[in-house]
Amino acid sequence: MNKDRRNQLAMIPIEPAASKRLRPVTWPIWLAWVLVSALVPVFSTILATACSKQISRSAPHPELIWNGLLAVIAFAILTPPIMQGLVLKRVMPKLNMGFWCLGILLSGFALLVLTLGRPLIEAHVRSESQLQSAAAAGTGILDLPWGSFLLWTIATSALTSLVPAWMLGRASGLRRATLLFVAASSVGACASAVAELLYQMTVYDLPVSNWALNGMSWTVRSQVLAVRSGVGAIWGATTAIFVALLTRRLGDANAPKARLFAPHRIGGLALLLVAPLLIAFATPFLGYLAGPRGVVAGAPQLRRAMSLAPSQDSSRGETVLAYSHDVAIAVAPRNAVEMVPDGQSAIVRTVDHALVQLDLATGHGVRQLAGALAPLERHAIVWSPDGRYLALRSDGAEVPVPNTHYARHQSRVRLYTLPDLTLTGEFSNREGDCFDSFAREPMLFSDDSKSLWLVCDQYTTLKFDAPMAIRLDVPAMQMRDVRRYGDAAESGAIRGLERIGDSVWAWQFPYGGKPFRIRDLTHAREVVTVPMPMELIGELTAQSGQSQVDEKTIRLTFCGVPPSAPAGAGPASSICRTLTFETRTGVLIGSIDRSDYRFPDPTLGQPNATLSGHDLRIESFWREDSKTGELVVRDSTSGRERQRIVSIAQRPLQISADGVWLMTVAVYGGGLRVYRIHRS
């Protein structure tokens, strides 16, 4: 009976000839294999870092540096297969080291060919993005769209492991062992890839998109290497299970009286099965220990990852906000929400990077706007003042940036008619040099809704004749006017647009002490040039997202350690300073210092985020070590607290134009939530 059970556990029968080619897996061999597997990602990272390292032309002895990098690259390429071969020879003595190393190099070349295929890379990025976005929206782990990601991982692993698996099959003397080794590689790849994604989604965000470590601090490098080593160890521990099962009968034959926890016995096999899970749980702690925060400082994030979010809201005071529903659509991690002016719907970006019109009353999608965007593609939406049109800006033609590996995109604008979002017109700037812009408002309708101004950006230093903005006729979407920078080029690119009366103004908020400028695009005239008072600014950083411009005043915000702070004061003395200027003259009329909003401290009563509108001020509080947070509703004039809601940690996003709906986003999840506002 015992013999029959052992035969059932053996995945492939051991033939007499093959028994001379195989040896049983012992714990020292298992440990060596796991350690070598943990080191493989380290050497891959060293290889990527060395390959992407740039040598300055002014560097001393550039040839010596280049030769050193070549030596590091050769070492990083050859060391992993040699280490793997030495361990595998303990199990398969007939394995030829030279052919093994050649097979691994061919496998690496196959992987390189696969990664160079743009459709495969886009499919992989899209599948990862879908997973992360769904997780950010609060989807359960088991309900995440794992299918496409796992299929991509299995296909890639199977294709790249064919040659090494064939070599191991030949060395083992077993006819069906090649399929076993391919299966082991695929299962190991899936286990390690899933673990790595779970780390990103639940514990911390690692820069996995860039395999090289150039430009990172040493503590961050240590954290990345520690986590990647853990992922490699998971792969090694998973694949070792298959080899242990393959050689199990040999262990019974050679050591029939071995201890219960020997790798070929039931207890040892149970430990082998549990080992990948133990490594997966230990890896985050190893990452914290090696990372910039350490175990003590990083503990709040770990406690947050293990905490439970409140299942329902608990409210005190008036019922100003009443929970309505969670949005049924999984949104992108960096979700963009634009409420339609009628207050009935909003445009959201989904996990598939489609723009969908959302019914605020139900939380369900109504219709899709245009086609799906690329995973990393930015977009902007703006409404016409008369409520008739929606303009969508997205990426147009791709243009390579000279002497770099990067590219920029020409401007593409589509015009839709409300409320049915019918495509009315389109503008594609294929021949000019009006590239996508990082301005806070990259486009804006004129007051009469008959024109649309579009900000132009460049990927080089601005020149006198560089276009600042172009005007499109609505609804024809034909280009009519071009405004160029001229002398204003020294103040940098446009940071935003404002509609002032019947004019559209463009403003430049530069760095390095250059003047702040406003230009009236509609009438092609300079409004004001404001010299920066550097004695008040010092090393403070300009915050264009917090600055405001209107017809009477200009309010510019700068954050950081003020010039008056003593040397070595550090972040504790960080402030945000708002300077107010008169718009027509540029004269400084006020300076106010506040606590640095970038580092709010809820323990001191400072909200993490604030949203004002319709006579309400909604303050949001949350802690780093918990998924629970609070929403505090105050009267915007008196500051009187009207309601306090204990709920999930969430940030208020927008209040609908009619003041009926509030939309929030979960801080540690990304899911959207809708509240009904009772203003009586």
Residue, then its C-alpha position, 0 to 999 in steps of 0.5 A: m500500500n505504501k509503495d502504491r502511494r509513493n508511486q502516485l505522488a511521483m509525477i513521472p516514473i523513474e526509468p532504470a537508465a534515468s536513475k543513474r542520471l538523477r539524484p534526490v533533492t536534499w535541503p542543502i540543494w533546495l536552499a542553494w537553488v532558492l538563494v541562486s534564484a533570489l540572486v538572479p533578479v539582482f544580477s538582472t538589475i545590475l545588468a540593466t543599470a550598467c547598460s543604461k548608465q550614461i558617461s558624461r563627456s567631461a568625465p575623466h578616463p571615459e574609456l576606463i569607465w566604459n571598459g569597467l561597465l563592459a566587465v560588469i555587464a559580462f559578469a552580470i550575464l554569465t554569473p546567473p547561468i553558471m550558478q544555476g548550472l552548478v546547483l542543477k549538476r548536484v541533481m543531474p550530474k550529466l548536465n553539460m555546463g557549457f551547453w546549459c550556459l548557452g541555452i540560458l543565453l539563447s533564452g535571454f535572447a528570446l526574451l529580448v526579442l519578445t520585449l522588442g515586439r511593441p504589441l506584446i509590451e502594450a498587452h503586458v502593460r495593459s494587463e498590469s494596468q487593468l489589475q492595478s486599477a481594479a485593485a485601486a477601485g476596491t475590487g477583491i483580490l479573487d475578483l481581479p482580472w487576472g486572466s490576461f496577465l496570467l496568460w501573458t506570463i505563461a506564454t512568455s515563460a513557456l517560450t523562453s524556457l523551452v531550450p533550458a527545459w529541453m536540456l534538463g530533459r536530456a540530462s535527466g534521461l526522461r522522455r517527458a521531463t521537458l514538459l515538466f520543466v516547462a510547466a515548472s517554469s510557467v507556474g513559478a513565473c505566475a507565482s512570482a509575478v502575482a506576488e510582485l503585483l500584490y506587493q505593489m497593490t497592497v504594500y508599496d509602489l516599487p519602480v518596476s517599470n524601470w528595471a535599472l536603478n540609476g538616479m535612485s538613492w541607495t536606500v531605495r535601491s536596497q529596498v528594490l533589490a530586497v523585494r526583487s530578491g524575494v520575488g526571485a526566491i518565490w520562483g525558485a521555491t516554486t520550481a523546486i517543488f516539481v524537481a523534488l516530486l520528480t526525484r522523490r522515488l530516488g530519495d526513498a530508494n537511497a534513504p528509506k529510513a530518512r527523517l519525516f521532514a526529508p524533502h522526499r518524505i510527506g513532511g518535507l514535501a509539505l514544507l516545500l509546498v508552504a515555502p513559497l508562501l512563507i517567502a512571500f509573506a517575509t519579503p515585505f518585511l525584508g523590503y521595509l528593513a532594507g528601505p529608506r523608512g526602515v521597519v519602525a517608520g514603515a510599520p504604519q503602512l504595513r498596519r494599514a495594509m492589514s487593517l479593515a475598511p469600515s463597512q458603512d458610514s457613521s455620522r454625527g450632526e446634521t445630515v448634510l451629506a448622505y451616502s448614496h452609492d459607490v460607482a460601479i465602474a472600475v476607474a484608472p489609478r489616477n482617475a480623472v473625473e469631470m462633472v458635466p455642467d448639468g449636474q446629472s453626469a460625469i466623465v470618468r476614466t475607466v480601468d481600461h482607459a476608456l472615457v465613460q459618461l457616468d450617471l451620478a444618480t445610479g453610478h452606472g455608465v451611460r455611453q463611451l466617449a471616443g475610443a480607449l486611450a493608451p495606458l500612459e496617455r494623458h487627456a483633458i476635458v473642458w466645457s463650453p460656457d453655453g453648455r453645448y460642447l465638450a472638447l477632449r484633448s488627447d495624444g495626436a501624432e507621435v514625434p521622436v525627441p531628437n537625440t533621446h529615447y523619448a517622444r512627444h505628441q502633437s495636439r489632437v482635439r475632438l469636439y462633442t455636442l451635448p447631451d448625447l456626446t455626438l462627435t461634431g468636429e476634430f483638429s489634428n496638428r500633424e505638421g506644426d509644432c504645437f505639442d501636448s501641454f502640462a498646463r493646469e488648463p491646457m485649453l479653454f473656450s472663449d466667453d461666447s463659445k465660438s472659439l477654443w484656445l489650445v496651449c502649445d508646449q515644446y520639448t526644447t528650450l522656448k524660442f522667440d518664434a515658438p507658438m504659445a497658443i492657437r485658436l480654433d473655430v467652433p464648431a468647424m475646428q479650423m485653426r485661425d490664429v497663432r500666438r507666439y511667445g516673443d520676449a516672454a519665452e524667458s518665463g517658460a511655458i504656459r502654466g494655465l488659462e483663465r477666462i476674464g470677461d470676453s478675453v482668454w488670458a494665458w499666464q506663465f509662472p517660471y522658476g529661477g526668478k524670471p518674471f511672472r507674465i500674463r498675456d491676453l490671447t484674444h486681443a494679442r496684448e501683454v497684460v502685466t509683467v511681475p518681477m519676482p521678489m526673491e528676498l521673499i521667495g528664496e529657495l521656495t518652490a513655485q506651486s502653479g497648481q495652487s496659484q490663482v489669477d483673476e481680473k483684480t489680483i494675482r495670488l502666487t504660492f511658494c512652498g518650502v523652507p523660508p529664507s528667514a529660517p535658520a540654517g539646518a532647520g529642515p522640513a519642520s519649518s516648511i511653510c507655504r507663502t502666498l504673495t498677492f499682486e495687483t493684476r493691472t500694475g503688478v504691485l505686491i500688496g500682501s504676503i501670508d504664510r501658512s503651514d505647508y499643505r503638502f505635509p498636513d498633520p491631522t493630529l494638529g487639526q489640519p485636514n489632508a484635503t479640502l473642497s469648498g463650494h455651495d457655501l460648504r467646506i468639506e475637510s477630509f482627514w486620514r491616517e497613514d496606518s489605517k483605511t478609516g478616515e473622517l469627512v467634516v462638513r463646515d459652513s464656508t463662512s463661519g467655519r461652524e462644524r455641521q457634520r462629521i462622518v467616520s468612513i473609509a479614508q477618502r478625498p473629496l473630488q468635485i461638487s456638481a454644478d447644481g450642488v446636489w452631488l459630491m463625488t469622493v475617491a478612496v485614498y487607499g483604493g481609488g474607488l469612487r463614491v457619491y454622496r447626496i447633498h442636503r443644503s437645507 
